[in-house]
């Protein structure tokens, strides 16, 4: 996922990810065209409903949910 984010950023797309250090305010403000996440990260967001409002996704072109398990062999990550 990091390689995809780095590549899209390098060709001037606004891209972020949902995770521990994500820019939730930027996502809520609709600042990104591409958002990447893992299933477990997207489910842990306390304001997920706010991120699904029309204002938050006005510029969003693609929401990618990738990598079913972030940390393989780490059951505590589930």
Number of C-alpha atoms within 10 A of each C-alpha: 13 10 8 11 17 13 12 15 14 10 8 8 14 16 20 23 24 21 16 10 7 12 14 18 11 13 25 21 15 18 18 23 17 21 19 22 21 18 17 17 19 15 12 12 15 9 11 13 10 15 19 13 12 12 14 19 22 15 16 18 11 13 14 14 17 12 13 13 15 15 11 9 8 9 8 6 11 12
